[in-house]
Amino acid sequence: MNSTVTDPMTDLMTDVRPNGSKTMLIYENLARERMREAEQAAEHARLVRRLSSARRWERLSAWAARRAKRANDLL
């Protein structure tokens, strides 16, 4: 008796064509595009926060350096 082992995970993935209607595919594409746009907006917001944070730390560093110089000059 020759029994073959089949993997249900790969057997289900043989036919990957969508079975939905064209309308459903359009909504899925719109949803994917909105997700991409949201991810791009989030990435842009992260870059803006990093830039503003770097500028804030530069200002703080310059202030600390000026204060340290004044303190050193008083000694």
N, CA, C and O of each residue as an XYZ file, in Angstrom:
300
protein
N       0.840     -1.172      0.000
C       0.000      0.000      0.000
C       0.888      1.238      0.000
O       1.782      1.370      0.836
N       0.643      2.128     -0.923
C       1.465      3.319     -1.096
C       0.657      4.535     -0.675
O      -0.202      5.010     -1.418
N       0.941      5.037      0.527
C       0.220      6.219      0.998
C       1.152      7.416      0.918
O       2.291      7.361      1.380
N       0.669      8.478      0.341
C       1.480      9.691      0.251
C       1.017     10.673      1.315
O      -0.167     10.779      1.633
N       1.986     11.375      1.843
C       1.686     12.373      2.863
C       1.473     13.704      2.157
O       2.318     14.144      1.378
N       0.359     14.332      2.430
C       0.100     15.648      1.843
C       0.069     16.686      2.936
O      -0.417     16.453      4.043
N       0.593     17.813      2.598
C       0.612     18.928      3.543
C      -0.594     19.818      3.249
O      -0.676     20.396      2.164
N      -1.531     19.942      4.189
C      -2.725     20.741      3.911
C      -2.427     22.212      3.685
O      -3.190     22.898      3.005
N      -1.327     22.709      4.244
C      -1.010     24.122      4.066
C      -0.608     24.420      2.632
O      -1.009     25.444      2.078
N       0.182     23.535      2.019
C       0.605     23.787      0.645
C      -0.467     23.397     -0.343
O      -0.547     23.994     -1.416
N      -1.293     22.422     -0.027
C      -2.360     22.029     -0.941
C      -3.393     23.139     -1.089
O      -3.990     23.289     -2.155
N      -3.607     23.914     -0.035
C      -4.580     25.003     -0.106
C      -4.065     26.174     -0.926
O      -4.853     26.963     -1.447
N      -2.760     26.290     -1.043
C      -2.184     27.437     -1.713
C      -1.901     27.188     -3.192
O      -1.240     28.012     -3.823
N      -2.369     26.102     -3.759
C      -2.085     25.847     -5.164
C      -2.833     26.813     -6.065
O      -2.280     27.245     -7.076
N      -4.042     27.161     -5.747
C      -4.820     28.082     -6.561
C      -4.965     29.387     -5.793
O      -5.747     29.476     -4.847
N      -4.208     30.400     -6.203
C      -4.202     31.660     -5.470
C      -4.986     32.745     -6.194
O      -4.917     33.912     -5.809
N      -5.716     32.389     -7.218
C      -6.523     33.386     -7.923
C      -7.690     33.820     -7.052
O      -8.312     32.992     -6.387
N      -7.987     35.109     -7.054
C      -9.115     35.571     -6.234
C     -10.437     35.073     -6.797
O     -10.624     35.010     -8.012
N     -11.337     34.725     -5.912
C     -12.653     34.246     -6.310
C     -13.723     35.317     -6.151
O     -14.883     35.085     -6.490
N     -13.349     36.489     -5.640
C     -14.333     37.530     -5.386
C     -14.740     38.249     -6.656
O     -14.171     38.028     -7.725
N     -15.728     39.108     -6.523
C     -16.187     39.888     -7.663
C     -15.222     41.038     -7.910
O     -14.356     41.334     -7.087
N     -15.390     41.676     -9.056
C     -14.534     42.817     -9.392
C     -14.713     43.950     -8.387
O     -13.753     44.643     -8.051
N     -15.934     44.138     -7.912
C     -16.195     45.192     -6.939
C     -15.409     44.947     -5.664
O     -14.821     45.874     -5.106
N     -15.394     43.718     -5.206
C     -14.660     43.397     -3.989
C     -13.166     43.622     -4.203
O     -12.484     44.114     -3.305
N     -12.652     43.272     -5.373
C     -11.235     43.482     -5.644
C     -10.885     44.959     -5.653
O      -9.807     45.343     -5.200
N     -11.783     45.790     -6.165
C     -11.529     47.226     -6.167
C     -11.449     47.746     -4.735
O     -10.562     48.537     -4.416
N     -12.360     47.315     -3.874
C     -12.321     47.749     -2.479
C     -11.058     47.251     -1.782
O     -10.481     47.962     -0.959
N     -10.629     46.035     -2.107
C      -9.390     45.517     -1.516
C      -8.204     46.345     -1.974
O      -7.321     46.660     -1.177
N      -8.176     46.699     -3.248
C      -7.081     47.528     -3.751
C      -7.096     48.905     -3.106
O      -6.043     49.447     -2.771
N      -8.279     49.471     -2.932
C      -8.372     50.764     -2.254
C      -7.890     50.663     -0.812
O      -7.191     51.551     -0.324
N      -8.257     49.593     -0.138
C      -7.828     49.404      1.250
C      -6.312     49.267      1.318
O      -5.674     49.837      2.203
N      -5.733     48.512      0.385
C      -4.268     48.360      0.372
C      -3.585     49.697      0.111
O      -2.574     50.015      0.738
N      -4.132     50.475     -0.808
C      -3.552     51.783     -1.109
C      -3.648     52.706      0.102
O      -2.705     53.440      0.396
N      -4.764     52.676      0.797
C      -4.897     53.491      2.013
C      -3.898     53.052      3.076
O      -3.331     53.883      3.785
N      -3.684     51.754      3.183
C      -2.695     51.265      4.155
C      -1.298     51.738      3.771
O      -0.521     52.146      4.634
N      -0.972     51.686      2.473
C       0.340     52.177      2.020
C       0.501     53.655      2.322
O       1.554     54.088      2.791
N      -0.546     54.433      2.054
C      -0.488     55.863      2.325
C      -0.336     56.132      3.820
O       0.401     57.035      4.217
N      -1.025     55.358      4.641
C      -0.897     55.528      6.092
C       0.506     55.178      6.555
O       1.059     55.849      7.426
N       1.087     54.131      5.978
C       2.458     53.758      6.346
C       3.442     54.844      5.922
O       4.380     55.152      6.657
N       3.233     55.426      4.738
C       4.109     56.505      4.290
C       3.970     57.731      5.179
O       4.965     58.378      5.505
N       2.746     58.055      5.572
C       2.534     59.200      6.462
C       3.181     58.955      7.821
O       3.754     59.871      8.411
N       3.091     57.731      8.314
C       3.718     57.404      9.603
C       5.239     57.503      9.497
O       5.895     57.991     10.418
N       5.799     57.045      8.381
C       7.250     57.149      8.182
C       7.674     58.608      8.123
O       8.695     58.986      8.697
N       6.891     59.428      7.429
C       7.199     60.856      7.353
C       7.140     61.491      8.747
O       8.005     62.289      9.106
N       6.124     61.136      9.522
C       6.004     61.682     10.876
C       7.180     61.257     11.744
O       7.671     62.040     12.556
N       7.632     60.014     11.575
C       8.807     59.554     12.343
C      10.043     60.362     11.978
O      10.820     60.734     12.857
N      10.233     60.638     10.688
C      11.391     61.431     10.268
C      11.319     62.854     10.819
O      12.331     63.411     11.244
N      10.126     63.437     10.811
C       9.956     64.787     11.347
C      10.277     64.809     12.833
O      10.964     65.714     13.308
N       9.781     63.812     13.574
C      10.067     63.756     15.015
C      11.561     63.585     15.278
O      12.112     64.207     16.186
N      12.215     62.738     14.479
C      13.659     62.542     14.676
C      14.430     63.816     14.394
O      15.374     64.144     15.113
N      14.032     64.543     13.344
C      14.708     65.788     13.009
C      14.501     66.834     14.094
O      15.453     67.502     14.498
N      13.274     66.984     14.568
C      13.022     67.979     15.610
C      13.722     67.582     16.907
O      14.188     68.446     17.650
N      13.797     66.298     17.178
C      14.504     65.844     18.368
C      16.003     66.142     18.253
O      16.630     66.574     19.220
N      16.565     65.910     17.079
C      17.996     66.197     16.888
C      18.268     67.680     17.059
O      19.258     68.066     17.680
N      17.383     68.522     16.504
C      17.575     69.968     16.661
C      17.466     70.388     18.122
O      18.224     71.238     18.588
N      16.513     69.787     18.845
C      16.355     70.116     20.265
C      17.602     69.734     21.046
O      18.066     70.506     21.885
N      18.160     68.536     20.779
C      19.367     68.115     21.484
C      20.563     68.992     21.108
O      21.432     69.239     21.944
N      20.617     69.467     19.856
C      21.702     70.381     19.470
C      21.600     71.694     20.238
O      22.606     72.220     20.715
N      20.377     72.225     20.358
C      20.202     73.469     21.134
C      20.587     73.262     22.596
O      21.260     74.105     23.189
N      20.163     72.150     23.174
C      20.497     71.859     24.562
C      22.004     71.701     24.738
O      22.578     72.171     25.721
N      22.633     71.039     23.780
C      24.080     70.856     23.855
C      24.817     72.184     23.766
O      25.769     72.427     24.508
N      24.371     73.041     22.853
C      25.008     74.357     22.726
C      24.812     75.173     24.000
O      25.738     75.848     24.451
N      23.611     75.118     24.588
C      23.353     75.839     25.829
C      24.248     75.303     26.950
O      24.819     76.081     27.714
N      24.370     73.984     27.048
C      25.207     73.395     28.092
C      26.668     73.765     27.885
O      27.390     73.995     28.855
N      27.111     73.824     26.643
C      28.500     74.204     26.368
C      28.754     75.658     26.758
O      29.791     75.978     27.338
N      27.795     76.546     26.434
C      27.950     77.960     26.829
C      27.978     78.095     28.349
O      28.777     78.854     28.898
N      27.108     77.362     29.017
C      27.060     77.436     30.475
C      28.346     76.894     31.092
O      28.865     77.459     32.054
N      28.854     75.807     30.541
C      30.102     75.242     31.056
C      31.274     76.200     30.821
O      32.158     76.324     31.669
N      31.277     76.869     29.678
C      32.353     77.835     29.400
C      32.301     78.996     30.369
O      33.330     79.434     30.883
N      31.056     79.510     30.628
C      30.937     80.613     31.594
C      31.395     80.178     32.986
O      32.085     80.923     33.682
N      31.006     78.971     33.382
C      31.398     78.469     34.698
C      32.916     78.293     34.769
O      33.533     78.572     35.797
N      33.503     77.835     33.684
C      34.942     77.633     33.660
C      35.684     78.971     33.680
O      36.755     79.083     34.277
N      35.112     79.977     33.029
C      35.739     81.303     33.010
C      35.709     81.946     34.402
O      36.595     82.736     34.729
N      34.712     81.623     35.222
C      34.609     82.203     36.552
C      35.619     81.596     37.533
O      35.921     82.183     38.572
N      36.129     80.418     37.189
C      37.085     79.762     38.108
C      38.431     80.347     38.042
O      39.333     79.903     38.752
